[in-house]
């Protein structure tokens, strides 16, 4: 499974439209996603302190995914799953609130370390 970070409002809009269409699809050609070990990296870079974020658990077999180096990562840095097209809401197998900790930073919710196909 792969993860996509989205606001609650963004998720409501996606449900109404039947698909997740992130701004990055128009600007970069893909929707940014993460795996269980890297979701905190973009969350802390882009969403520190936001209390309206969610994690979507996406079945990678239902979307066109390419694993590529992250934007701006150093050689040998983490690779991320990029979805080349909208994510149909039917490919989202679970949703989870993604609140920051007291200092505003994010860590993978403990519940995700034991469910949704995460091996860790």
C-alpha positions, 0 to 999 in steps of 0.5 A: 500500500502507498499513502497520500496526504490530503486535507479533509476538505480535499478528501471531501472534494475527491469523494464528490468527484470520484477521484483525487486530483492534486495540484501536482498532477497539472504542474508535475504530471503526477500525484505525490505519495509516500510509503509507510516509512517516508510519509512524515517527510513531506508532511513535516516539509509542507504541512507542519502544524496543520490539524486538518490532514488525513492519510489515504491508504491507496492500493498501488495495483489500481493506479499507475505508480512509478517509484522515483527519487523525491524532489530535491533529495540527495543522491541515495535519498528516499524514493517515493511512489508517484501516481501518474494520473488521478487516484480513483476514490475506489483505489483508496482502501482506508482513510486515517486522520493525520494530526500533528504532535504537540510540537506541530510535526508529524509521525506515522500514526501507531495504528498504521504500523499494524494495519492496512497491509503495512509489513512493519 
